[in-house]
Amino acid sequence: MTPSLKEGKYSLAVQAKDEIGRLSESSTYSFVILPPWYRTAWAYIVYVLVAIAAIISARKYLHMRRSHKLAVEQPKELEREREVIKKLSEANDRLKQANKLKDEFLATTSHELRTPLTAILGFTSVLKDEIPEDAEYREFLDIIEDSGGRLMDTLNSLLDLAKLRAGIMDINLEPVNLYQATYQEVVQFQDAATRKSLSLRIERPEASLHAMVDMHGLSRILHNLVGNAIKFTDQGTVRISFDRAENGIEMRIQDSGIGIEAEFLPDLFSAFVQESDGLSRTHEGTGLGLAITSGIVQLMGASIRVESEKGVGSTFIVLLKEAEAPRQMPRRIKGMGNTASA
């Protein structure tokens, strides 16, 4: 059996032999065996093209399968999303309603409690005027008055917070002499500072500074900031100063108190939040003063920031809009004509 030859080029050498055994010259015959059609270069090119086409077709098929699956699942997913959004909307409505009811409850409770508390403080004041200071039970009146005053401050804070959240706090901006207005409010804290042996200083600016403020709002801001400064300072100074800044007038309330941890500063103006809470609280309070202060400052178009270091003290800076000094109306002075000013 003749072995099969693979494709390629071959040469065949042939010699002839006569009857006496002589060999003729060698002759060479060259020939080529071609590969079968399925192993030709064109066949391999076709194989590659078919493989590429198969891969592309498979990818398209898988993509179509995924697209079809997504098209089938998309309505279900949209329906689930609609259900989730509906539930979230209902939960949000309930939270808003609960928050509204809470604010209404705070406002109503504050109003209801202020009426009898006002009577208690009023009659306490009358009794203190009538009873001698050396009377046996006079100290109880002082306790009632102090406790009633603290409760009244808490009720006023709750009422202010409810007004701020409901957006019904009235703000009437007017140009005022900032030093004079601040002095009238801060002087009320002199007794509290004296009881703690603190130096309460209000630095008068070199020139009159006028700012656009709401008088009630300014009173609440000073009440909260100066009150906190005295409360959290055991020794040293509480200082109020004024400076003209690029964008307005800065009012600074600086103390040498316990200071604030840097980690707590982002939550400083949040309602009902205090740096020390629970049984570890070192100072009393509701945690509303700074939240109310921040809200009033924003309503007045002003800003507030704080600089503090634990164990060194804190400085609250309120940036107020500067205003022109109000014109003084001329008034008649006997014998001076009509040109004299008040």
C-alpha positions as CSV (number, residue, x, y, z in Angstrom):
1,M,0.0,0.0,0.0
2,T,1.5,3.3,-1.1
3,P,1.8,5.8,1.8
4,S,-0.1,9.0,1.4
5,L,1.9,12.1,1.0
6,K,1.1,15.4,2.7
7,E,0.7,18.5,0.7
8,G,3.9,20.2,-0.5
9,K,6.5,20.1,-3.2
10,Y,8.2,16.9,-4.1
11,S,11.0,15.7,-6.5
12,L,11.1,12.2,-8.0
13,A,14.5,10.9,-9.4
14,V,14.2,8.1,-12.0
15,Q,16.9,5.8,-13.5
16,A,16.5,3.1,-16.1
17,K,18.3,-0.3,-16.2
18,D,18.9,-2.3,-19.4
19,E,19.0,-6.0,-19.8
20,I,22.7,-6.2,-18.9
21,G,22.3,-4.1,-15.8
22,R,23.5,-0.8,-17.0
23,L,21.9,2.3,-15.4
24,S,20.9,5.3,-17.4
25,E,21.4,8.9,-16.3
26,S,19.1,10.0,-13.5
27,S,16.1,12.1,-14.5
28,T,14.2,14.2,-12.0
29,Y,10.5,14.9,-12.0
30,S,9.2,17.6,-9.7
31,F,5.5,17.9,-8.7
32,V,3.3,19.6,-6.1
33,I,0.6,18.0,-4.0
34,L,-2.1,20.5,-3.1
35,P,-3.8,20.5,0.3
36,P,-7.5,19.6,0.5
37,W,-9.8,22.5,0.2
38,Y,-10.7,22.6,3.9
39,R,-7.0,23.2,4.8
40,T,-6.3,26.0,2.3
41,A,-5.6,29.6,3.4
42,W,-9.0,30.7,2.1
43,A,-10.6,28.0,4.2
44,Y,-8.8,29.3,7.3
45,I,-9.9,32.9,6.5
46,V,-13.4,31.6,6.2
47,Y,-13.1,29.8,9.5
48,V,-11.9,33.0,11.3
49,L,-14.7,35.0,9.8
50,V,-17.2,32.4,10.8
51,A,-15.8,32.3,14.4
52,I,-16.0,36.1,14.6
53,A,-19.5,36.1,13.2
54,A,-20.4,33.4,15.8
55,I,-19.0,35.4,18.7
56,I,-20.7,38.6,17.5
57,S,-24.0,36.7,17.1
58,A,-23.6,35.1,20.5
59,R,-23.0,38.5,22.1
60,K,-26.0,40.0,20.3
61,Y,-28.1,37.0,21.4
62,L,-27.0,37.4,25.0
63,H,-27.6,41.2,24.8
64,M,-31.0,40.6,23.4
65,R,-31.7,38.1,26.2
66,R,-30.7,40.6,28.8
67,S,-32.6,43.4,27.1
68,H,-35.7,41.2,27.0
69,K,-35.3,40.2,30.6
70,L,-34.9,43.8,31.6
71,A,-37.9,44.8,29.5
72,V,-39.9,42.1,31.3
73,E,-38.6,43.1,34.8
74,Q,-38.6,46.9,34.3
75,P,-42.4,47.3,34.8
76,K,-42.2,45.2,37.9
77,E,-39.2,47.3,39.2
78,L,-41.1,50.5,38.3
79,E,-44.1,49.2,40.2
80,R,-41.9,48.4,43.2
81,E,-40.3,51.9,43.1
82,R,-43.7,53.5,42.9
83,E,-44.8,51.5,46.0
84,V,-41.6,52.5,47.8
85,I,-42.0,56.2,46.8
86,K,-45.7,56.1,47.9
87,K,-44.8,54.6,51.3
88,L,-41.9,57.1,51.8
89,S,-44.3,60.0,50.8
90,E,-46.9,58.7,53.3
91,A,-44.2,58.4,56.0
92,N,-42.9,61.9,55.2
93,D,-46.5,63.3,55.5
94,R,-46.9,61.6,58.8
95,L,-43.6,63.0,60.1
96,K,-44.6,66.5,58.9
97,Q,-48.0,66.1,60.6
98,A,-46.3,64.8,63.8
99,N,-43.8,67.7,63.7
100,K,-46.6,70.2,63.2
101,L,-48.6,68.7,66.1
102,K,-45.5,68.8,68.2
103,D,-44.9,72.5,67.5
104,E,-48.5,73.3,68.0
105,F,-48.4,71.4,71.3
106,L,-45.3,73.3,72.4
107,A,-46.8,76.6,71.5
108,T,-50.2,75.8,73.2
109,T,-48.5,74.4,76.3
110,S,-46.2,77.5,76.5
111,H,-49.2,79.8,76.3
112,E,-51.2,77.8,78.9
113,L,-48.3,77.6,81.3
114,R,-47.3,81.3,81.0
115,T,-50.6,82.6,82.3
116,P,-50.5,80.9,85.8
117,L,-46.7,81.3,85.9
118,T,-47.0,85.1,85.3
119,A,-49.5,85.2,88.3
120,I,-47.1,83.2,90.5
121,L,-44.2,85.5,89.7
122,G,-46.4,88.6,90.1
123,F,-47.7,87.6,93.5
124,T,-44.1,86.5,94.5
125,S,-42.9,90.0,93.7
126,V,-45.7,91.5,95.7
127,L,-44.9,89.3,98.7
128,K,-41.2,90.2,98.5
129,D,-42.2,93.9,98.7
130,E,-44.5,93.3,101.7
131,I,-42.3,90.9,103.7
132,P,-39.1,92.3,105.3
133,E,-35.8,90.9,104.1
134,D,-35.0,89.5,107.5
135,A,-38.2,87.5,107.7
136,E,-38.0,83.8,108.5
137,Y,-39.4,82.6,105.2
138,R,-38.1,85.3,102.9
139,E,-35.6,82.9,101.4
140,F,-38.4,80.7,100.1
141,L,-39.7,83.6,98.0
142,D,-36.3,84.0,96.4
143,I,-36.3,80.3,95.5
144,I,-39.8,80.6,94.1
145,E,-38.8,83.7,92.1
146,D,-35.6,82.1,90.7
147,S,-37.3,78.8,89.8
148,G,-40.2,80.7,88.2
149,G,-37.8,82.8,86.2
150,R,-36.0,79.7,84.9
151,L,-39.4,78.1,84.0
152,M,-40.5,81.3,82.2
153,D,-37.2,81.4,80.2
154,T,-37.8,77.8,79.2
155,L,-41.4,78.6,78.1
156,N,-40.3,81.6,76.2
157,S,-37.6,79.5,74.4
158,L,-40.2,76.8,73.5
159,L,-42.5,79.4,72.2
160,D,-39.8,81.1,70.1
161,L,-38.7,77.8,68.7
162,A,-42.3,76.9,67.7
163,K,-42.6,80.3,66.0
164,L,-39.4,79.9,64.1
165,R,-40.3,76.4,62.9
166,A,-43.8,77.5,61.9
167,G,-42.3,80.6,60.1
168,I,-44.5,83.0,62.0
169,M,-42.0,85.0,64.0
170,D,-42.3,88.6,63.2
171,I,-39.1,90.5,62.4
172,N,-39.1,94.3,62.0
173,L,-35.7,95.6,61.1
174,E,-34.8,99.2,62.1
175,P,-31.5,101.1,62.3
176,V,-30.3,101.2,65.9
177,N,-27.2,102.4,67.8
178,L,-25.8,98.9,68.5
179,Y,-23.8,99.9,71.6
180,Q,-26.7,101.7,73.3
181,A,-29.1,98.9,72.5
182,T,-26.7,96.2,73.7
183,Y,-25.9,98.1,76.9
184,Q,-29.5,98.3,77.8
185,E,-29.9,94.6,77.5
186,V,-26.5,93.4,78.9
187,V,-26.7,95.6,82.1
188,Q,-29.5,93.3,83.3
189,F,-26.8,90.5,83.6
190,Q,-24.6,92.5,85.9
191,D,-26.0,90.9,89.1
192,A,-25.6,87.4,87.7
193,A,-21.9,88.2,86.8
194,T,-21.3,89.8,90.2
195,R,-22.6,86.7,92.0
196,K,-20.0,84.6,90.2
197,S,-17.2,87.3,90.7
198,L,-17.0,87.8,86.9
199,S,-16.0,90.9,85.1
200,L,-18.8,91.9,82.6
201,R,-17.4,94.4,80.2
202,I,-19.1,96.2,77.2
203,E,-16.5,98.0,75.2
204,R,-17.7,101.3,73.6
205,P,-16.6,101.6,70.0
206,E,-14.6,104.7,68.9
207,A,-17.4,105.8,66.5
208,S,-21.2,105.2,66.7
209,L,-22.1,102.0,64.9
210,H,-25.6,101.5,63.6
211,A,-27.0,98.2,62.5
212,M,-30.3,96.9,61.0
213,V,-31.8,94.8,63.7
214,D,-35.1,93.7,65.3
215,M,-35.1,94.9,68.9
216,H,-36.9,91.8,70.2
217,G,-34.6,89.6,68.2
218,L,-31.5,91.4,69.4
219,S,-32.7,91.1,73.0
220,R,-33.2,87.3,72.6
221,I,-29.7,87.0,70.9
222,L,-28.0,88.8,73.8
223,H,-30.1,87.1,76.4
224,N,-28.9,83.7,75.1
225,L,-25.3,84.5,74.2
226,V,-24.4,86.6,77.3
227,G,-26.4,84.3,79.6
228,N,-24.5,81.3,78.3
229,A,-21.2,83.1,78.6
230,I,-21.9,83.8,82.3
231,K,-23.3,80.3,82.9
232,F,-20.3,78.5,81.4
233,T,-17.6,80.8,82.9
234,D,-16.4,80.3,86.5
235,Q,-13.7,82.9,86.6
236,G,-12.4,85.6,84.4
237,T,-14.2,88.0,82.0
238,V,-17.2,88.2,79.8
239,R,-16.6,90.8,77.1
240,I,-18.9,92.4,74.5
241,S,-17.2,94.4,71.7
242,F,-18.0,95.8,68.3
243,D,-16.0,96.2,65.1
244,R,-16.8,97.4,61.6
245,A,-16.1,94.6,59.2
246,E,-16.1,94.4,55.4
247,N,-19.6,93.2,55.1
248,G,-21.2,94.8,58.1
249,I,-20.7,95.2,61.9
250,E,-19.4,92.3,64.1
251,M,-20.7,92.0,67.6
252,R,-18.4,89.7,69.6
253,I,-19.4,88.0,72.9
254,Q,-16.2,86.6,74.4
255,D,-15.8,84.6,77.6
256,S,-13.0,82.8,79.4
257,G,-15.1,79.8,80.2
258,I,-15.0,76.1,79.7
259,G,-14.9,76.2,75.9
260,I,-16.4,73.8,73.4
261,E,-14.9,70.6,71.9
262,A,-14.1,70.9,68.2
263,E,-16.1,67.7,67.5
264,F,-19.3,69.3,68.9
265,L,-19.1,72.5,67.0
266,P,-21.1,71.2,63.9
267,D,-24.1,70.4,66.2
268,L,-23.8,73.6,68.3
269,F,-26.8,75.3,66.8
270,S,-29.1,72.2,66.8
271,A,-32.2,72.2,69.0
272,F,-32.3,70.1,72.2
273,V,-28.6,69.2,71.7
274,Q,-26.0,69.8,74.4
275,E,-22.3,68.9,74.7
276,S,-23.0,67.2,78.1
277,D,-26.2,65.3,78.5
278,G,-27.8,62.7,80.7
279,L,-26.6,62.2,84.3
280,S,-23.2,63.6,83.3
281,R,-24.5,67.1,82.6
282,T,-22.5,69.8,84.4
283,H,-24.7,72.7,83.5
284,E,-28.5,73.1,83.4
285,G,-30.4,74.1,80.3
286,T,-32.7,72.9,77.5
287,G,-30.3,73.2,74.6
288,L,-32.6,75.6,72.8
289,G,-30.9,79.0,73.3
290,L,-28.3,78.7,70.4
291,A,-30.8,77.1,68.0
292,I,-33.2,80.0,68.6
293,T,-30.3,82.5,68.3
294,S,-29.3,81.0,65.0
295,G,-32.9,81.1,63.7
296,I,-33.3,84.8,64.7
297,V,-30.0,85.8,63.2
298,Q,-30.9,84.2,59.9
299,L,-34.3,86.0,59.9
300,M,-32.5,89.3,60.4
301,G,-30.3,88.6,57.3
302,A,-27.2,88.3,59.5
303,S,-24.8,85.4,60.3
304,I,-23.2,83.9,63.3
305,R,-20.1,81.8,63.9
306,V,-18.1,80.6,66.9
307,E,-14.5,80.3,67.7
308,S,-13.7,78.1,70.8
309,E,-11.0,76.2,72.5
310,K,-11.7,73.7,75.2
311,G,-10.6,75.0,78.6
312,V,-9.8,78.5,77.2
313,G,-13.1,80.1,76.2
314,S,-15.4,80.8,73.4
315,T,-16.2,83.8,71.2
316,F,-19.5,84.1,69.3
317,I,-19.4,86.6,66.4
318,V,-22.7,87.9,65.0
319,L,-22.3,89.8,61.7
320,L,-25.1,92.4,61.3
321,K,-26.0,94.6,58.4
322,E,-24.7,98.1,58.8
323,A,-27.2,100.9,58.7
324,E,-27.0,104.7,58.4
325,A,-27.6,106.6,61.5
326,P,-31.3,107.6,61.8
327,R,-32.0,111.3,61.2
328,Q,-32.8,113.3,64.3
329,M,-36.1,115.2,64.0
330,P,-35.8,118.9,64.9
331,R,-37.9,120.1,67.8
332,R,-38.9,123.5,69.1
333,I,-37.0,124.9,71.9
334,K,-38.4,128.0,73.5
335,G,-36.3,131.0,72.5
336,M,-34.2,129.0,70.0
337,G,-36.5,129.1,66.9
338,N,-37.0,125.9,64.9
339,T,-33.4,124.9,64.1
340,A,-32.5,123.1,67.3
341,S,-32.2,119.3,67.2
342,A,-33.2,116.8,69.9
